Amino acid sequence: MKEFTRRDFLKTTAALGAAAILPSELARGAERMEDVLSSPIFQEGPGGLIVPPAAGLPITGTFLDEISHDIPHQNWGEKEWDADFAHMKAIGIDTVIMIRSGYRKFITYPSKYLLGKGCYMPSVDLVDMYLRLAQKYGMKFWFGLYDSGRYWDTGDLSWEIEDNKYVIDEVWQRYGHYESFGGWYISGEISRKTKGAIDAFHAMGKQCKDVSGGLPTFISPWIDGKKAIMGTNNLTNADAVSVAEHEREWNEIFDGIHDVVDACAFQDGHIDYDELDAFFQVNKKLADRYGMKCWTNAETFDRDMPIKFLPIKFDKLRMKLEAAKRAGYDKAITFEFSHFLSPQSSYLQAGHLYNRYKEYFKIK
């Protein structure tokens, strides 16, 4: 009996969907996928993996989302955070990124400047706690800048420059002595054609590097794909960007910021799974062109459901990490471990995802 290979599977599914003609750029990604899947079906054993293990890029970084506007707080103290850092360390995470130091009036540390602007006093200094825990577990902590919320209200990122002029200097004076302070995250989440993006990223990135003696900076924008639906009730975006448009627009942005932004981690959840190779190849090509590191923000929450937001199905995460490895990405980070991948998350499914991840990457 002829062995049924992955190539046979791909050809069969392609025939069934022949009526749907792929754009040329997606066809190139599909051809590359066919090469990857041409080997016989892997079989680990009864109930085990039927895909090759550890074929994806492992997650080595995570955001820390303690100031959020769309996922619930878990109300952890230092004991719970210490345990979570231990879980992170167990799967190889070496980088933690505070996604933002404040959002509107809620802040993560007792900033004299932001308190003077009417922000609320936090009950604990989260920045100090994260830096101490990062140091304890041999990780690097990246500080996420302040988000006033005005960008989300106006669509203009230039609003964020003024507040962060003070926040950047204040934070470095207060916490720069920590060995675990490893870099800066410029926290404006943008996509294409965002007003003031190049000037804002450049101004904030330059100040971060100047004040800290050149510590690295990175951004994590989103691709304006079919799942970029913002606050609507739809599950698809009718005006999704093409691969060619994405390349042209981000070439312009990278050209304007590459001297002060060291890495870009595009969020991977706004495009479909059969588009990953095409977009990822473009992202890597652009990063290489401008001497930037190409990371992926491998989202561990599911954008395919009407419920916002639940832990992602393991196979979806696996496919995204495998595409990142095929594209030659430098690092995978995630949004975000504590809610969607941690064994102690308030979501029961997150612990199961952690177990599947460890099985796939052969982590004991």
N, C-alpha and C positions, 0 to 999 in steps of 0.2 A: 504494500500500500504506500502511495506517495506521501511523504511527510508534508504536512501543511505548514508553510513558513509564514513569517511576517509579511514577506513580499506578496504572497498569495492573498493574505488578509487585506492588505492595502489595495491591491488591484480589484478585489471583490467589492469593497466598500466604495471605491472610486466609480466602478461600473454602476452601482446602485444610485449614485448621486450624479450621474453624468449630465443630467439636465442643468445642474448648477455649475456654470463655467467659472473657474477661478480666474481672478486678475493675474496678469503675468508675474507680478512680484510675489503673489501667494503661491503660484505654481512653482517658482524657484524654491520656495521654502518646502513645498510638498516633495519635490524631487530629492531634496537633501534628507527629508524625513524618511523617504523610501530607502535610501542608502543605509540609514541608521537601523531600519527595521528589517533588513534583508536576511538576518541570521535566523536559524530555527528558533522556535518558541523555547524560551528558558523555562525550566521546571525545577523548582527547589525541592518539592516534595508535597505530599498530600496536605492541602490547606495552606501551603506556603506560597511564596512569590512565583509568578509566572512571567515576570519581567526581570531583566538583569539588575541585581542590587547595586546601589551606590553609583548609578549612571548619571546622577544629577550633581549640580554644584551644591555642596553642603552650605547650610545657613551658619554664618559665623558672626552675625551681628543682629541686633534687634533694637527697635525703638522702645522707649519707655513712655507710655502714654498715661500720665497722671493728671494732665490738664486736657480734658477732652470735651467735645461737644456732641459726639454721636455714638459713644459706647459707654456703658455704665462703669462707675467707679467700684472697685472691689474693697475699698476702705481698709487697705493693708497698713500695718505699722512696720517697724524695722524688722521684727521677727519674721513676718511673712515675706518681706522683700529679701531678707537674707536667704531664706529657703528657696526663693525663686531664682536668685543669682546662682545658687548651688545647682539647681535644675538646668539653668542655662549652660553653666560650665560643663556639666555632664555630657552635653551634646556638642561641645566644641565652640560655643559662642565666646568670642574674645573682645567684642565691641558692643557697647551699649550707648544709645543715642537718646537723650531726652528730647522728645519731639518738639516741644516748645516750653520755654521757661514761664510763659504765662499766656492766657487767652482772655482777652477783654479784661475783666476785673479780677479774675482768679490767677494767682501767681504761685510759683514753686519755692520761692525763697524770699526773705524779708528785704526786698529791694527798697532802699530809701527813696530812690527816684520814682518807682512805680507806686509806692504807697502815697507819695506826695501827689501823684496824678489821680488818686481816688481808688486805687486797687485795694482789695481786701487782704488783711493780714493772714498768712497761712499759719496753721497750727504747728507745723514742723518745717525745718529747712530740708526740703527734699534734695536740693542740689548737693548739699554737704553729705547727706546720707548716701546718695548714689555714688559720689566720689569715693567715700570710704569703703563702700561695698565693692566697687570696681577695683580698688586697690587690694582689698582682701582676697579677691578671686582672680587677680592677675589680668584684669581687663582694662581697656581704655574707654574712658567716658567722653562723649562728644556733647557739647552744650548746644541746645536748640534755642534760637533767638526768640524774642518776644513777639507775639501776634496780637496786635491791638484789635483785630476784627474789622478794621476799616477797609482793608483790602477786600474782604468778603462782601462788604456792603457796597463798595464803589467799583470794584474790578481794577483798581489802580494800586499797584504794589509800592509805588513811591512813598505812600503814607508811612510805611514801616521803617524808613531810613531814620527819621528824627528820633523816635523813642529808642531805637537800638543803638544810636550813637552813645547814649548814656548807659544803656544796659551792658553793652560789650565792655566798656571801660570799667564799670562797676564790678562786673562778674570776674574779670581778670584780676583786679586788685584784691578781690575777696577770696577767690578760689584758685588762682593761677599757681599757687605753691604746690598743689597736689600733683604727685607724679602720675596719677591716673588721668589727669586732664589731657586728653589726647587730640582734641580738635573741635571744630565748630560745625553745626548744622544750620544753614540758612533756611529758615523754616517756612518761607512762603511757598505754598503748593500751587504751582502754576501749570498751565498747559500752553497751547499755541496763542500767539498774538495777545499776550497779557500786557496791558498798558504799564509802561515803566519798568518792565521786568529786567532788561539788560542793565539799565542804570542802577536800579535798586540792588540787584545781585552783586554788581561790581562794587558799589559803594560799601555795602555791608561786608562782602568778602574781603575787600582790601583792608578795612578797619580791623577785622578779626585777625588777619595775618600780621598786620603791622603791630598791633598791641601785644601779640603773643609770641613774637619772634618767628613767625612763619608757620605756625601749626596749620595742618591741613583743614580745608573746608569742603563741604559737599552739599548738593541739592537733591531733592527727590520729587521731581515733577510728575505729572500724569500725562499719558498719551490720550489724545482726544478721540478715542476709539468708539466702537459701537456700544460699549457699556458705560461710557462717560455720560451719565444721566443726571448728575447733580441731585437736586431735590425733587425731581419729578416722580410720578408714579409709573412711568414707563420703564421697561427693562432694556430698551435699546435706544441708541442715539441715531436719529435719522441723518444727521450731518457729520457722520464719522469721517475722520481724516484719512486720506490715502497714505500709503507708504511714501510715495514721492513727495507729497505735501509735507509730511512729517520730517523727512530728510531736509527739505529746503528750508523750512522754518527753524528747525533746531540747528542747522548749520549757521544760520545768522546769529542765533542766541549764543552758541558756543564760541563763535568768533569774537563776541563782545565780552565774554566773561572768563575765558580759559586761563588768563593770567592770574586770576584770584580765586578761582574755583577748581579744586583738584580732582573732584570725582562727581559723577552724576549717577544716581540710582533711580531710574524710571520705575514708577509703580507699574506692576505687570498685570493688574486686574481689569484694565479697561478695554483690552482687546480679546478676541476669541482665541481658543487654543490652537486652531489651525493657522492663525496669523502670527504666532509667537516667533517663528524662525525669521520671517521677513522683517518684522520690526526690530528684532534683536540684532540681526546682522547690520542693519542701518545704524542702530545705536552704537554698536562696537566700532563701526567704521568711522563715525563722527568723533567718538572719544579718542580713537587712535590718531585721527587727523590733527586734533588739537592738543595732544599730549595729556589727556585727562584719563583717569581711571574709570572703567565702565563697570558699575555695580548694578545689581538688580534688587529692587524692593519687592521681594516675593511675598505677596500678601497672603496671610494665613487666615483671612476671613473670606467668605463666599459672596461674590457680587451677583451670582446667578439666581438669587432667591428674592422674593418680595419682602422678606424679613431682614432688617438691617440691625446688626450684622451677626452672623453665626460662624463658628469655625468651619473652615473649608473641607471639602471631601479630599482625602489623601491623594487620590489619583490626579486631581486637578493641580495640587501643589507639586506632585512628582513631575508632571508634564512640564510645568513652568521651570522647575529647577533643571530638568534635562535639557530644555531649550537653551537656558542660560549657559550651560556647560558646552553645548554644541557651538554656541556663538563665541566662546572663548572669553566670557566675562571674568572679571578679576575677583569679584566678591559678591556674596548673596547676603543681604540683610532682610529683615522681615518687619512688617507691621501686622501684629506685633505679638511677641512671645507670651506675655503675661496673661492676656485675655484669651488668645486663640490657640496656643500651643503648650501651655503650662499644665502639668499634672494637678496643680492646685487652683486652677482657674475656676471662676464661678460657673463656667460652662463645662458640663460633664464631658462633652464631645472633645474638648481641647486635650484632656488627658489621653483619650484614645488616639488622637492625632499624634501626640508625643510618642506613644508606643509604636504606632505604625512607622513613624519617622525613624525611630531607633532600629526597628527591624530592617528597614530598607537600607540604612547606612551601616548595618552590622555593628551597632553600638551596644555594648553590654550594660 
